[in-house]
Amino acid sequence: MCPSNHVDQTSRGYIVPIGGAEKKFDNPEILDRFVTLCGGTSARIAIIPTASEAGDTGRIYEKLFRHLGIRHARVLPLITRDDCHFGKYLEYIEKADGIFITGGNQLRLSTTIGGTPVAQLIRRRNAAGMHVAGTSAGAAFMAEHMIAGGNEGSTPSPDMVTMAPGLGLTNSFIIDQHFRQRDRLGRLLTALAYNPFAVGIGLDEDTAAFIKPGDNLEVVGSGGITLIDPTNLSYSSMDRARRGEPVSLIGVRLHILIAGGRFEIKSRKAHAT
């Protein structure tokens, strides 16, 4: 699966994966910027809390966006796959300027939303200019290849990560969240060893990648983003490693970018500012 086709690639909407635990009321820089991107206080934002088991998650974000001046923020309680066929929810997404996907368990997203009319519509609307943000599990779900779970640690190993199909808004990146806080370098490296076509994005908490059309990204927030580029990977022992054994990877490039940093996917060049 790849991003939905669109004649003019520059008219695609932004993709905004957030590493989780973003500031919500005290200087919410990431959410403020997302609101501005969507058109300011007149924007229509759909909130999808499917990943969370907490019943009030959607309402918390609804109140938050209204606190930021958004008059039209609505929770879409997509709890079952049948919900993802409901006409009123589809109508709201059709008219929305932005989608915000909350955190929780990304497998709840892929198994509930994946392949449904809601997923198909979000892909089409993003291709036509609607912006999509997701925090924590919502961030991981955005890519074609989704990290569904895994183990902590710095050294890759064959059984260190579990992969599943994601929403497919981009096939250029594999995204992991709570990155530094939960020691997830090894599982992102493992995911890239299985799929060295993509670039890995490891998002610290309260940190976002604003990925604009063309897959160039800018870092916003108080933490850092670890970018892992396997373009020049010259050797991998993944094909012979057994479960629990370490994997050797040679030629991988790693960048750490903080607020204002940029990365160009076509040239694979990183810039500090």
Backbone as CSV, one residue per row, in Angstrom:
resi,resn,N_x,N_y,N_z,CA_x,CA_y,CA_z,C_x,C_y,C_z
1,MET,0.846,-1.190,0.000,0.000,0.000,0.000,0.875,1.231,0.000
2,CYS,0.503,2.223,-0.810,1.251,3.465,-0.874,0.274,4.619,-0.732
3,PRO,0.772,5.856,-0.543,-0.137,6.978,-0.382,-1.102,7.096,-1.550
4,SER,-2.312,7.575,-1.261,-3.324,7.730,-2.286,-2.804,8.616,-3.413
5,ASN,-3.073,8.220,-4.662,-2.573,8.965,-5.810,-3.248,10.325,-5.915
6,HIS,-2.484,11.294,-6.371,-3.027,12.621,-6.635,-2.179,13.247,-7.724
7,VAL,-2.816,13.938,-8.665,-2.084,14.475,-9.817,-1.025,15.464,-9.371
8,ASP,-1.382,16.413,-8.514,-0.457,17.440,-8.046,0.030,17.082,-6.656
9,GLN,1.246,16.528,-6.574,1.768,16.066,-5.293,1.939,17.201,-4.289
10,THR,2.160,18.434,-4.778,2.393,19.550,-3.863,1.132,19.967,-3.125
11,SER,-0.031,19.493,-3.564,-1.272,19.874,-2.894,-1.662,18.900,-1.798
12,ARG,-0.852,17.879,-1.552,-1.137,16.975,-0.442,-1.125,17.727,0.876
13,GLY,-1.866,17.213,1.841,-1.826,17.781,3.167,-0.593,17.338,3.928
14,TYR,-0.312,18.045,5.004,0.792,17.670,5.886,0.451,16.387,6.642
15,ILE,1.500,15.672,7.051,1.411,14.574,8.000,2.222,15.002,9.220
16,VAL,1.618,14.904,10.412,2.277,15.422,11.615,2.298,14.345,12.696
17,PRO,3.299,13.454,12.681,3.443,12.489,13.777,4.078,13.153,14.992
18,ILE,3.497,12.881,16.165,3.942,13.470,17.431,4.372,12.340,18.365
19,GLY,5.453,12.530,19.093,6.032,11.463,19.898,5.288,11.108,21.167
20,GLY,4.166,11.769,21.443,3.402,11.505,22.661,3.717,12.522,23.738
21,ALA,2.851,12.591,24.737,3.030,13.479,25.896,3.292,14.920,25.477
22,GLU,2.618,15.347,24.415,2.776,16.728,23.959,2.159,17.691,24.967
23,LYS,2.740,18.886,25.055,2.193,19.896,25.953,0.804,20.282,25.464
24,LYS,-0.146,20.291,26.395,-1.530,20.535,26.008,-2.039,21.915,26.406
25,PHE,-1.619,22.428,27.555,-2.130,23.716,28.002,-1.013,24.724,28.265
26,ASP,0.136,24.288,28.714,1.254,25.180,28.993,2.157,25.241,27.764
27,ASN,1.984,26.310,26.966,2.768,26.498,25.743,2.646,25.297,24.797
28,PRO,1.436,25.014,24.309,1.227,23.852,23.414,1.667,24.165,21.973
29,GLU,2.968,24.297,21.781,3.517,24.751,20.507,3.095,23.855,19.341
30,ILE,3.152,22.529,19.548,2.850,21.602,18.455,1.388,21.716,18.044
31,LEU,0.487,21.696,19.017,-0.937,21.754,18.702,-1.314,23.119,18.137
32,ASP,-0.704,24.183,18.647,-0.935,25.520,18.094,-0.573,25.566,16.614
33,ARG,0.567,24.970,16.290,1.010,25.007,14.895,0.096,24.164,14.008
34,PHE,-0.379,23.045,14.539,-1.309,22.219,13.766,-2.601,22.984,13.502
35,VAL,-3.107,23.692,14.507,-4.318,24.492,14.338,-4.109,25.552,13.261
36,THR,-2.983,26.241,13.314,-2.675,27.264,12.301,-2.614,26.644,10.910
37,LEU,-1.988,25.488,10.813,-1.864,24.791,9.534,-3.235,24.462,8.952
38,CYS,-4.172,24.110,9.830,-5.506,23.702,9.385,-6.405,24.888,9.044
39,GLY,-5.927,26.107,9.310,-6.719,27.279,8.954,-7.104,28.163,10.107
40,GLY,-6.564,27.906,11.293,-6.853,28.755,12.435,-8.182,28.432,13.085
41,THR,-8.773,29.417,13.734,-9.961,29.185,14.559,-11.180,28.751,13.755
42,SER,-11.188,28.993,12.461,-12.324,28.582,11.632,-12.204,27.148,11.120
43,ALA,-11.124,26.466,11.462,-10.888,25.112,10.951,-11.883,24.114,11.537
44,ARG,-12.116,23.037,10.804,-12.912,21.902,11.279,-11.948,20.743,11.520
45,ILE,-11.889,20.253,12.745,-10.962,19.185,13.097,-11.743,17.991,13.631
46,ALA,-11.475,16.831,13.056,-12.073,15.577,13.508,-11.085,14.860,14.414
47,ILE,-11.540,14.437,15.587,-10.692,13.768,16.573,-11.055,12.291,16.599
48,ILE,-10.047,11.435,16.412,-10.266,9.990,16.386,-9.563,9.370,17.585
49,PRO,-10.326,8.948,18.614,-9.731,8.421,19.851,-9.685,6.896,19.900
50,THR,-9.770,6.245,18.753,-9.922,4.785,18.688,-8.834,4.035,19.444
51,ALA,-7.606,4.543,19.421,-6.488,3.818,20.030,-6.594,3.734,21.544
52,SER,-7.331,4.656,22.151,-7.367,4.753,23.608,-8.501,3.927,24.200
53,GLU,-8.225,3.281,25.334,-9.255,2.570,26.075,-9.951,3.480,27.090
54,ALA,-9.387,4.663,27.304,-9.994,5.622,28.237,-11.158,6.325,27.550
55,GLY,-12.311,6.295,28.162,-13.502,6.820,27.534,-13.509,8.323,27.335
56,ASP,-12.663,9.066,28.081,-12.696,10.520,28.007,-11.601,11.123,27.133
57,THR,-10.798,10.284,26.471,-9.667,10.808,25.694,-10.120,11.768,24.603
58,GLY,-11.115,11.362,23.850,-11.590,12.222,22.773,-12.106,13.552,23.272
59,ARG,-12.879,13.514,24.368,-13.443,14.749,24.910,-12.359,15.678,25.443
60,ILE,-11.287,15.101,25.982,-10.172,15.932,26.462,-9.581,16.737,25.312
61,TYR,-9.349,16.064,24.165,-8.787,16.770,23.014,-9.798,17.728,22.400
62,GLU,-11.081,17.379,22.452,-12.108,18.288,21.947,-12.078,19.589,22.753
63,LYS,-12.034,19.483,24.078,-11.954,20.671,24.927,-10.657,21.437,24.682
64,LEU,-9.572,20.691,24.466,-8.285,21.329,24.226,-8.306,22.164,22.957
65,PHE,-8.823,21.594,21.869,-8.862,22.345,20.615,-9.797,23.550,20.734
66,ARG,-10.863,23.419,21.482,-11.738,24.566,21.681,-11.050,25.624,22.534
67,HIS,-10.226,25.188,23.489,-9.424,26.120,24.282,-8.453,26.892,23.387
68,LEU,-8.009,26.258,22.306,-7.096,26.904,21.364,-7.839,27.748,20.331
69,GLY,-9.158,27.843,20.470,-9.935,28.731,19.612,-10.710,28.057,18.501
70,ILE,-10.591,26.734,18.380,-11.301,26.007,17.330,-12.771,25.869,17.721
71,ARG,-13.646,26.358,16.862,-15.080,26.266,17.146,-15.672,24.930,16.683
72,HIS,-15.043,24.335,15.680,-15.596,23.110,15.103,-14.597,21.957,15.295
73,ALA,-14.576,21.410,16.491,-13.786,20.211,16.800,-14.761,19.141,17.259
74,ARG,-14.708,17.979,16.654,-15.704,16.944,16.950,-15.042,15.592,17.123
75,VAL,-15.440,14.874,18.159,-14.961,13.510,18.382,-15.756,12.553,17.495
76,LEU,-15.042,11.680,16.792,-15.672,10.612,16.022,-15.398,9.299,16.760
77,PRO,-16.355,8.779,17.520,-16.122,7.584,18.348,-16.143,6.305,17.518
78,LEU,-15.052,6.063,16.837,-14.946,4.882,15.964,-14.493,3.701,16.818
79,ILE,-15.440,3.023,17.422,-15.137,1.942,18.351,-15.127,0.583,17.645
80,THR,-15.990,0.420,16.661,-16.088,-0.836,15.917,-15.883,-0.560,14.428
81,ARG,-15.664,-1.627,13.672,-15.508,-1.453,12.231,-16.815,-0.968,11.594
82,ASP,-17.943,-1.345,12.173,-19.224,-0.847,11.668,-19.315,0.669,11.791
83,ASP,-18.728,1.227,12.878,-18.733,2.677,13.055,-18.039,3.384,11.896
84,CYS,-17.068,2.712,11.306,-16.268,3.314,10.227,-17.015,3.346,8.898
85,HIS,-18.276,2.879,8.906,-19.146,2.956,7.727,-20.246,3.998,7.919
86,PHE,-20.282,4.639,9.094,-21.391,5.518,9.440,-21.323,6.807,8.622
87,GLY,-22.419,7.121,7.936,-22.437,8.235,7.001,-22.100,9.578,7.607
88,LYS,-22.589,9.868,8.820,-22.337,11.176,9.427,-20.862,11.374,9.753
89,TYR,-20.189,10.300,10.153,-18.747,10.416,10.410,-17.989,10.665,9.113
90,LEU,-18.376,9.965,8.068,-17.721,10.151,6.767,-17.968,11.564,6.239
91,GLU,-19.172,12.074,6.452,-19.482,13.433,6.010,-18.610,14.458,6.729
92,TYR,-18.376,14.245,8.032,-17.554,15.195,8.781,-16.113,15.160,8.281
93,ILE,-15.571,13.962,8.039,-14.208,13.851,7.515,-14.108,14.501,6.144
94,GLU,-15.141,14.334,5.330,-15.144,14.909,3.982,-14.991,16.423,4.019
95,LYS,-15.534,17.054,5.063,-15.497,18.509,5.163,-14.406,19.016,6.099
96,ALA,-13.671,18.125,6.727,-12.680,18.529,7.735,-11.435,19.130,7.098
97,ASP,-10.817,20.044,7.846,-9.526,20.606,7.449,-8.369,19.820,8.057
98,GLY,-8.669,19.107,9.155,-7.624,18.338,9.821,-8.196,17.154,10.567
99,ILE,-7.379,16.117,10.712,-7.697,14.931,11.500,-6.662,14.844,12.615
100,PHE,-7.107,14.566,13.839,-6.176,14.330,14.939,-6.463,12.955,15.523
101,ILE,-5.435,12.080,15.513,-5.559,10.704,15.999,-4.834,10.603,17.337
102,THR,-5.549,10.206,18.370,-4.967,10.194,19.714,-4.079,8.969,19.942
103,GLY,-3.449,8.944,21.111,-2.591,7.834,21.486,-3.353,6.676,22.092
104,GLY,-2.618,5.625,22.436,-3.195,4.410,22.999,-2.471,3.189,22.471
105,ASN,-3.198,2.322,21.819,-2.659,1.090,21.246,-2.856,1.131,19.739
106,GLN,-1.757,1.160,18.990,-1.877,1.297,17.536,-2.562,0.105,16.869
107,LEU,-2.543,-1.061,17.507,-3.254,-2.198,16.927,-4.766,-1.995,16.973
108,ARG,-5.244,-1.221,17.926,-6.668,-0.883,17.934,-7.010,-0.031,16.722
109,LEU,-6.083,0.788,16.287,-6.295,1.593,15.092,-6.290,0.732,13.827
110,SER,-5.258,-0.094,13.690,-5.138,-0.875,12.447,-6.250,-1.906,12.309
111,THR,-6.669,-2.522,13.415,-7.686,-3.570,13.324,-9.100,-3.004,13.266
112,THR,-9.306,-1.792,13.770,-10.639,-1.187,13.738,-10.860,-0.349,12.482
113,ILE,-9.854,0.438,12.094,-10.021,1.396,11.005,-9.461,0.880,9.680
114,GLY,-8.396,0.076,9.740,-7.711,-0.359,8.530,-8.648,-0.975,7.500
115,GLY,-8.575,-0.488,6.257,-9.358,-1.050,5.164,-10.800,-0.604,5.103
116,THR,-11.255,0.229,6.032,-12.648,0.667,6.071,-12.838,1.939,5.241
117,PRO,-14.091,2.344,5.012,-14.327,3.614,4.308,-13.672,4.814,4.995
118,VAL,-13.579,4.802,6.329,-12.904,5.901,7.021,-11.433,5.971,6.624
119,ALA,-10.744,4.834,6.629,-9.326,4.822,6.246,-9.153,5.281,4.808
120,GLN,-9.988,4.788,3.920,-9.887,5.157,2.514,-10.143,6.646,2.316
121,LEU,-11.115,7.187,3.049,-11.438,8.606,2.909,-10.329,9.480,3.472
122,ILE,-9.749,9.110,4.606,-8.641,9.902,5.158,-7.484,9.945,4.168
123,ARG,-7.195,8.826,3.528,-6.113,8.794,2.539,-6.419,9.710,1.356
124,ARG,-7.654,9.645,0.860,-8.023,10.485,-0.281,-8.014,11.968,0.096
125,ARG,-8.544,12.278,1.276,-8.604,13.681,1.697,-7.214,14.233,1.981
126,ASN,-6.321,13.421,2.545,-4.946,13.875,2.754,-4.265,14.142,1.414
127,ALA,-4.530,13.297,0.429,-3.962,13.515,-0.907,-4.476,14.800,-1.525
128,ALA,-5.688,15.216,-1.122,-6.293,16.418,-1.685,-6.041,17.666,-0.841
129,GLY,-5.312,17.527,0.295,-4.925,18.714,1.041,-5.282,18.736,2.506
130,MET,-6.051,17.775,3.009,-6.386,17.751,4.430,-5.170,17.312,5.245
131,HIS,-4.947,17.952,6.394,-3.791,17.656,7.229,-4.157,16.599,8.268
132,VAL,-3.202,15.718,8.570,-3.441,14.637,9.521,-2.335,14.630,10.563
133,ALA,-2.713,14.724,11.835,-1.763,14.637,12.946,-2.130,13.449,13.810
134,GLY,-1.134,12.871,14.455,-1.375,11.768,15.368,-0.319,11.758,16.446
135,THR,-0.719,11.464,17.671,0.235,11.418,18.771,0.415,9.992,19.263
136,SER,1.642,9.620,19.579,1.961,8.299,20.114,1.486,7.206,19.155
137,ALA,0.520,6.386,19.560,0.012,5.341,18.669,-0.501,5.924,17.364
138,GLY,-1.122,7.105,17.444,-1.610,7.763,16.234,-0.497,8.121,15.279
139,ALA,0.699,8.402,15.807,1.854,8.695,14.958,2.340,7.444,14.242
140,ALA,2.463,6.351,14.983,2.947,5.101,14.387,2.022,4.611,13.281
141,PHE,0.711,4.845,13.442,-0.300,4.343,12.514,-0.241,5.019,11.149
142,MET,0.371,6.186,11.040,0.324,6.953,9.795,1.031,6.278,8.627
143,ALA,2.113,5.582,8.903,2.940,5.044,7.828,2.373,3.751,7.245
144,GLU,2.871,3.368,6.091,2.463,2.104,5.471,2.904,0.917,6.321
145,HIS,4.146,0.960,6.809,4.685,-0.102,7.663,4.659,0.409,9.100
146,MET,3.804,-0.165,9.930,3.573,0.327,11.290,4.276,-0.557,12.312
147,ILE,4.994,0.079,13.228,5.532,-0.643,14.377,4.384,-0.866,15.358
148,ALA,4.021,-2.132,15.555,2.894,-2.479,16.415,3.326,-2.741,17.850
149,GLY,4.593,-3.047,18.068,5.095,-3.327,19.405,6.531,-3.785,19.325
150,GLY,7.112,-4.076,20.484,8.493,-4.533,20.489,9.141,-4.353,21.843
151,ASN,10.450,-4.607,21.876,11.207,-4.585,23.118,12.100,-3.353,23.198
152,GLU,12.478,-2.992,24.405,13.414,-1.903,24.609,14.837,-2.377,24.348
153,GLY,15.741,-1.407,24.169,17.147,-1.740,23.982,17.730,-1.065,22.756
154,SER,19.052,-1.040,22.688,19.744,-0.313,21.621,20.217,-1.186,20.470
155,THR,20.370,-2.482,20.698,20.919,-3.372,19.670,19.803,-4.126,18.968
156,PRO,19.731,-4.054,17.636,18.654,-4.743,16.916,18.751,-6.259,17.042
157,SER,17.580,-6.906,16.980,17.476,-8.361,17.068,16.232,-8.778,16.294
158,PRO,16.220,-9.959,15.664,15.101,-10.346,14.790,13.732,-10.277,15.441
159,ASP,13.626,-10.577,16.730,12.331,-10.609,17.391,12.070,-9.362,18.241
160,MET,12.785,-8.273,17.924,12.688,-7.075,18.742,11.499,-6.192,18.361
161,VAL,10.895,-6.428,17.215,9.812,-5.580,16.758,8.713,-6.420,16.131
162,THR,7.479,-5.963,16.282,6.327,-6.541,15.600,5.783,-5.495,14.642
163,MET,5.629,-5.878,13.370,5.153,-4.961,12.350,3.728,-5.326,11.938
164,ALA,2.995,-4.310,11.486,1.643,-4.516,10.977,1.367,-3.421,9.940
165,PRO,0.372,-3.616,9.082,0.024,-2.565,8.119,-0.532,-1.340,8.831
166,GLY,-0.107,-0.159,8.385,-0.620,1.087,8.925,-1.608,1.736,7.976
167,LEU,-1.869,3.023,8.212,-2.833,3.757,7.403,-2.323,4.008,5.990
168,GLY,-1.005,4.130,5.826,-0.433,4.274,4.494,-0.424,5.688,3.950
169,LEU,-0.339,6.705,4.832,-0.243,8.073,4.342,1.139,8.369,3.772
170,THR,2.130,7.582,4.149,3.465,7.687,3.574,4.104,6.306,3.572
171,ASN,4.874,6.020,2.527,5.684,4.799,2.514,7.170,5.132,2.580
172,SER,7.487,6.398,2.864,8.879,6.840,2.924,9.474,6.705,4.319
173,PHE,8.624,6.577,5.341,9.090,6.571,6.711,8.488,5.409,7.502
174,ILE,9.237,4.932,8.492,8.714,4.100,9.576,8.859,4.928,10.847
175,ILE,7.791,5.017,11.631,7.723,5.972,12.731,7.637,5.252,14.067
176,ASP,8.466,5.675,15.016,8.377,5.184,16.395,8.260,6.383,17.322
177,GLN,7.679,6.179,18.508,7.333,7.272,19.396,7.859,7.005,20.806
178,HIS,7.766,8.015,21.691,8.346,7.925,23.048,9.792,7.394,22.927
179,PHE,10.533,7.889,21.970,11.724,7.193,21.483,12.847,7.148,22.506
180,ARG,13.333,8.305,22.917,14.429,8.331,23.897,13.942,7.881,25.265
181,GLN,12.726,8.261,25.609,12.201,7.958,26.943,12.047,6.456,27.165
182,ARG,11.793,5.678,26.102,11.555,4.245,26.246,12.614,3.390,25.541
183,ASP,13.741,4.007,25.197,14.902,3.266,24.683,14.516,2.373,23.495
184,ARG,14.050,2.995,22.410,13.506,2.234,21.292,14.388,2.246,20.042
185,LEU,15.673,2.574,20.203,16.571,2.578,19.050,16.646,1.204,18.406
186,GLY,16.787,0.168,19.203,16.959,-1.173,18.661,15.768,-1.641,17.851
187,ARG,14.556,-1.345,18.316,13.394,-1.845,17.573,13.180,-1.068,16.280
188,LEU,13.537,0.232,16.248,13.446,0.963,14.985,14.499,0.475,14.002
189,LEU,15.713,0.206,14.485,16.749,-0.370,13.617,16.318,-1.736,13.082
190,THR,15.671,-2.530,13.923,15.192,-3.837,13.474,14.151,-3.678,12.370
191,ALA,13.216,-2.755,12.555,12.199,-2.510,11.535,12.826,-2.083,10.221
192,LEU,13.870,-1.263,10.284,14.540,-0.810,9.063,15.376,-1.917,8.435
193,ALA,15.911,-2.814,9.254,16.651,-3.948,8.708,15.727,-4.837,7.881
194,TYR,14.473,-4.940,8.302,13.486,-5.698,7.533,13.024,-4.925,6.290
195,ASN,13.091,-3.610,6.332,12.595,-2.780,5.240,13.516,-1.577,5.038
196,PRO,14.703,-1.780,4.428,15.670,-0.681,4.299,15.321,0.345,3.236
197,PHE,14.136,0.241,2.654,13.676,1.267,1.715,13.334,2.559,2.452
198,ALA,12.766,2.437,3.643,12.237,3.593,4.367,13.306,4.255,5.232
199,VAL,13.015,5.471,5.678,13.818,6.191,6.658,13.102,6.091,7.995
200,GLY,13.845,5.837,9.067,13.253,5.730,10.392,13.148,7.082,11.067
201,ILE,11.997,7.337,11.683,11.788,8.546,12.477,11.530,8.115,13.914
202,GLY,12.435,8.452,14.825,12.249,8.186,16.242,11.905,9.485,16.954
203,LEU,10.669,9.600,17.418,10.154,10.842,17.985,10.243,10.836,19.502
204,ASP,10.966,11.811,20.065,10.918,12.008,21.510,9.553,12.565,21.902
205,GLU,9.219,12.480,23.179,7.968,13.052,23.654,7.965,14.573,23.490
206,ASP,6.765,15.126,23.323,6.567,16.556,23.078,7.401,17.045,21.892
207,THR,7.494,16.208,20.865,8.259,16.544,19.669,7.505,16.001,18.455
208,ALA,7.463,16.794,17.391,6.709,16.408,16.198,7.536,16.616,14.944
209,ALA,7.218,15.831,13.934,7.760,16.036,12.596,6.635,16.575,11.722
210,PHE,6.765,17.809,11.254,5.789,18.359,10.325,6.270,18.006,8.915
211,ILE,5.660,16.973,8.347,6.089,16.439,7.058,5.209,17.045,5.977
212,LYS,5.807,17.875,5.157,5.038,18.555,4.118,5.065,17.741,2.831
213,PRO,4.199,18.097,1.866,4.188,17.372,0.590,5.583,17.277,-0.009
214,GLY,5.934,16.098,-0.477,7.288,15.841,-0.945,8.115,15.153,0.124
215,ASP,7.528,14.977,1.332,8.144,14.239,2.425,9.351,14.930,3.029
216,ASN,9.455,16.266,2.890,10.458,17.015,3.627,9.880,17.350,4.989
217,LEU,10.682,17.237,6.035,10.135,17.429,7.371,10.884,18.496,8.147
218,GLU,10.153,19.084,9.112,10.723,20.051,10.044,10.378,19.618,11.455
219,VAL,11.326,19.797,12.379,11.141,19.391,13.764,10.541,20.544,14.568
220,VAL,9.499,20.226,15.349,8.862,21.195,16.241,8.710,20.536,17.603
221,GLY,9.007,21.278,18.678,8.826,20.741,20.020,10.065,20.848,20.870
222,SER,9.972,20.290,22.078,11.028,20.480,23.064,12.085,19.383,23.070
223,GLY,11.868,18.293,22.353,12.819,17.184,22.337,13.564,17.079,21.019
224,GLY,13.955,15.875,20.693,14.695,15.637,19.461,14.032,14.550,18.635
225,ILE,14.439,14.479,17.379,14.023,13.411,16.476,15.283,12.685,16.010
226,THR,15.269,11.362,16.138,16.349,10.530,15.622,15.948,10.045,14.238
227,LEU,16.731,10.414,13.239,16.478,9.981,11.867,17.510,8.933,11.483
228,ILE,17.038,7.786,11.034,17.926,6.685,10.653,17.757,6.424,9.161
229,ASP,18.825,6.613,8.420,18.798,6.499,6.960,19.590,5.259,6.527
230,PRO,18.909,4.217,6.030,19.605,2.994,5.616,19.985,2.971,4.143
231,THR,19.964,4.135,3.476,20.236,4.186,2.035,21.542,3.500,1.673
232,ASN,22.581,3.738,2.455,23.906,3.194,2.154,24.225,1.937,2.959
233,LEU,23.183,1.253,3.427,23.399,-0.006,4.141,24.156,-0.986,3.249
234,SER,25.337,-1.397,3.694,26.166,-2.285,2.874,26.177,-3.719,3.379
235,TYR,25.759,-3.927,4.626,25.761,-5.286,5.176,24.725,-5.401,6.280
236,SER,23.987,-6.502,6.267,23.033,-6.820,7.328,23.091,-8.314,7.602
237,SER,23.123,-8.672,8.873,23.117,-10.090,9.242,21.715,-10.568,9.611
238,MET,20.697,-9.790,9.284,19.332,-10.140,9.656,18.897,-11.489,9.090
239,ASP,19.360,-11.821,7.897,18.894,-13.046,7.243,19.392,-14.314,7.934
240,ARG,20.407,-14.207,8.765,20.955,-15.399,9.415,20.845,-15.369,10.938
241,ALA,20.416,-14.238,11.485,20.320,-14.122,12.947,19.133,-14.918,13.469
242,ARG,19.317,-15.543,14.619,18.233,-16.273,15.274,17.554,-15.381,16.298
243,ARG,16.401,-15.830,16.754,15.656,-15.059,17.749,16.516,-14.756,18.963
244,GLY,16.536,-13.500,19.365,17.298,-13.086,20.527,18.747,-12.739,20.240
245,GLU,19.247,-13.073,19.052,20.636,-12.762,18.708,20.757,-11.327,18.208
246,PRO,21.910,-10.681,18.433,22.106,-9.324,17.913,22.296,-9.347,16.400
247,VAL,21.956,-8.245,15.766,22.078,-8.103,14.316,23.116,-7.038,14.000
248,SER,23.970,-7.330,13.022,24.983,-6.382,12.567,24.450,-5.599,11.372
249,LEU,24.582,-4.267,11.433,24.193,-3.382,10.331,25.345,-2.429,10.062
250,ILE,25.815,-2.378,8.824,26.954,-1.528,8.462,26.510,-0.535,7.391
251,GLY,26.839,0.724,7.590,26.548,1.758,6.602,25.302,2.570,6.891
252,VAL,24.699,2.374,8.061,23.508,3.140,8.428,23.922,4.537,8.901
253,ARG,23.193,5.554,8.446,23.449,6.928,8.899,22.412,7.327,9.933
254,LEU,22.839,8.084,10.932,21.946,8.516,12.001,22.110,10.017,12.222
255,HIS,20.982,10.715,12.286,20.966,12.146,12.565,20.100,12.401,13.790
256,ILE,20.490,13.374,14.597,19.656,13.861,15.689,19.309,15.313,15.365
257,LEU,18.028,15.598,15.223,17.576,16.946,14.907,16.700,17.464,16.037
258,ILE,16.866,18.745,16.361,16.018,19.395,17.357,15.196,20.471,16.663
259,ALA,14.434,21.243,17.451,13.504,22.216,16.886,14.158,23.071,15.807
260,GLY,13.502,23.170,14.664,14.017,23.922,13.535,14.812,23.086,12.558
261,GLY,15.232,21.894,12.964,15.965,21.009,12.067,15.085,20.517,10.928
262,ARG,15.704,20.218,9.795,14.965,19.792,8.604,15.641,18.578,7.966
263,PHE,14.839,17.790,7.271,15.353,16.631,6.550,14.656,16.546,5.204
264,GLU,15.457,16.384,4.134,14.922,16.276,2.780,14.958,14.810,2.359
265,ILE,13.783,14.240,2.115,13.735,12.817,1.832,14.339,12.475,0.477
266,LYS,14.177,13.347,-0.523,14.691,13.012,-1.862,16.215,13.015,-1.888
267,SER,16.827,14.020,-1.267,18.290,14.113,-1.261,18.887,13.393,-0.070
268,ARG,18.037,13.028,0.911,18.479,12.412,2.175,19.491,13.297,2.904
269,LYS,19.247,14.607,2.863,20.130,15.554,3.539,19.444,16.122,4.776
270,ALA,20.207,16.226,5.862,19.708,16.795,7.105,20.314,18.183,7.296
271,HIS,19.529,19.086,7.888,19.971,20.449,8.142,19.631,20.810,9.574
272,ALA,20.550,21.463,10.261,20.343,21.807,11.664,19.255,22.857,11.839
273,THR,19.160,23.792,10.884,18.143,24.845,10.937,17.599,25.085,9.544
